């Protein structure tokens, strides 16, 4: 906004919804822009953030972003030739709500913050934490080109985050030093509650041909589970590298 001297208007929607769930509706009233938020729900959308038990959580607490029924006009009425899958996928886990599959929170002003997909939220000693938020912190390290964080199953805390960082070309900093700095960054920005203590420097991350990081496969490796080679993987030879990196810092529980 400062560089362009014009407002940056964010919004959040899904293919299923057909139009914006939350947006700064300039035609109605422009709301103050808050970085990281598409502001408030659009007219017709009753957005609530729920716990896994279906209870509304407190402002600032991460939960499942859901929409209380009925949905407004122009949303999807079913899935093609799959009415039951439509019900099972979107309306079963939280009866009376449309489950967006996104995780996030609302603040005291009813501003929405979409943090990650619900699959990317891990439970560390009862605290729901966004791996995407940790990745954002790791990416802020000047030596880090890209990164990924997964939640490995842990007997004591439920899940523990493990980070993987790829360094910028030409960086010759000692890997242990980079890992130590990354751990401190997460502790400073997110807090000790994240229990982020494990990270590894890798040369590359497993990705699909479209560039999506295969976090689910990485998690299965960390948990010692069998996994199928994803048909969309760009380079299958990277998975043994990830397995070797995990072995050095983590043992499946």
N, C-alpha and C positions, 0 to 999 in steps of 0.2 A: 504494500500500500504506500509506504513512504517513497520507494523508488519510482513507482509508476504514477503516483499522485492520483490514483483512482481506487475505489474500493475493490477488494477481492471477495467475491461472493461464492461461498461454498454451499454444497448441498449433499444430501445422502438419499439414495433410493436403491431399489433393486429391480431386476428384470420382472420379478413376479408382481411388483406393486404398480408398474406402469407409469408412475410419476413420483415426484419427490415426497419422501416421508418427512424430512426436515429440511428447511431451507430458509434463507433470509429473503423473505418475500417483499421485494422492493415496491411492488404494486400495491401492497397493503400498508406496510409500514417498515421502514428500514430499521433493523435492530443493531445495537452495537456489535461490531465484529470482534469475536474472541478467537484467537488462533487455536486451531485444532477442533473447532466445533462448527457444524453447519447451522448453528443457533437452535431455534425451537421447532417443535413439530408443526407441520403445515395444517391448515384447517381440515378437519375430518379425521385426523390421526390422533388416537389416544395411546401414546407411547409410554410404556412402563418398563422399568428394569427390575427383573425378578431373580430371586435366588433359585437354586436347583429344586427347592421345595415348593416354588410357586409363590413365595411371599415377596412383596415389594421391598427392595433394599433401601438403605438410607442414602441421601445425596452424597456423591463422591465415592460410593462403593461400587466396584465392578460387578456386573451381573449379566443375565441374559436379556437382551433387548427384545421386547415383545410388543405387539400391538393388540389392544383389547378389541374384541369383536363388537359390532360388525365392522368390516373393512369398508372404507369409502369407495365410491364409484371408480371404475377403470382398473381395479385390481384383478388379478387372475381368478376365474371362477372354478378352475379345475386344472388337471394335467391331461394332456392328450391321451385319450383311451386309458386313463389310469386314475379313476376317481378315488379308489381306496388308497393308493399311494399318495395322492394329494392330501387326504385326511391324515394318514399316518405320518407323513414327513413334516407337516407344518402345524397341525392342530392337536396332536396327541399328548406331547410332553407337558404342555401347559393348557389344560382345558379352558376354553373361553378366550384364548389368545392365539394370534398368529405368531409363530416362532420365526424370527428373522434369521437365526443362525449367527448373528453378530453379537459380540460381547462389548459392553461399554458401561457408561454411567451417565447420570444427570446431575447437574449442580443445583444449588439453591435457587437459581433463576430459571430452572427448567431447560437449560441449555443441554443438548445432547452431545456426548463424546463417544464416537465409535472407535474402539480400541483395537479389535481383532475379531477374527472368527472365533466362535466358542471353542472350536478344537484347539485354538492357540492360547487358551487360558489354562493355566496349571494351578493346582492346589498344593501350596506349600504350608504344611502345618496349619491347615484351616484357613489360610489366606489365599484368596483368588488373585492371581497375578498374571499380567499380560506378557507373554514372551515377546510380543511385538514392541512393548515398551522397553524391554531390556535390550532388544536389538537396536532400537533407536539410540540408546545410551552408548552401546558398543560402537555404533557407526560414527559417533561423535569423536572417537579417538583418532588423532591425526594420522596414525599409521595404518588404520583399518580401511580396506577397500570395500568389503562386504562381509556379512556375518549371518549366522543363524543361531537360534536358541531353541532347545527342545526341553521337555520335561520328562526326565527319567524316573521310573518307579522306584520309590525308596520306602523301606519297611518302617522307618521311624517317622518321616515327615510326609509320607504320601507320595510326593514328587519333589525332585530337586532339579533346578535348571542347569543345563550344560551348554556352554557357549562354544561356537566354532567361528574363528575369524580368519579371513584371508587378508594378507597384508598388501599394501600398495607396492607396485613395482619399484625396485631399487631400495626398498627399506632393508637395512641390515641390522636393525636393533635386535638384541637377544630376545628370543621367543619367550623365555620365562619372564623377562622384564615386561614385555607387552601384556602377557597374561596377568601379571600382577597389577599393572596399571588398569586393565579392563575390569578386574575384580573390584578395585578401589572405586572406579567410576560408578559402577552399578550400586555399590554400597552408599556412595555419596548422593546419587541422584534418586534412587528408589528406596534405599534403606536396608538395614540388616535383615528385615523381614523377608527379603527376597532369597536369602541364604545362597547367594551366588558366589560360589567358591571354585567351581570347576570350569576350565576353558582350555581350548587347544588351538594352536595355530595350524591351519591346513593350507595346502596349496590351491585347493579349489573345493567347491561345494557341489553335491549332486543336484542336477537340474533336469527339468524336462526340456524338450527342444524349443518350447516357447519361453523358457527362462524361469519357470517356477521352481523354487527350491523344494526338494523332496523331504520335507521335515518328518512326515509320517514314517517314511522308510528309515530315516536316521534314528527315530525314536525306537523302532522295532529292533534295530541293531543294538542300541544302548540297553534295551530291556532283555536282550538275549533271545528274542523271539525269531521264529522263522519268517522270512519275507519273500515275496515274489518279486522278481526283477520287473520294475514298472515298464510297460511297453513303450512309454513316451520318454524314457530316460535318454538324455543326450549322449552320455558316455558312461557305459556300465563299469569301466575300470576305476571310477572314482570311489565306488562303494567299498572295496577292500581298503582303500586309503583312509576312509572315514572310520571303518572298523578298527584299523590299527591305531588311529588317533584316540578312539574311545578307550581301547584296551589299556592305554598308558595312564589314563586318569580315572577310570571307572570300572567297577565290576557289577554285572547284573545282580539285582537283589533276589 
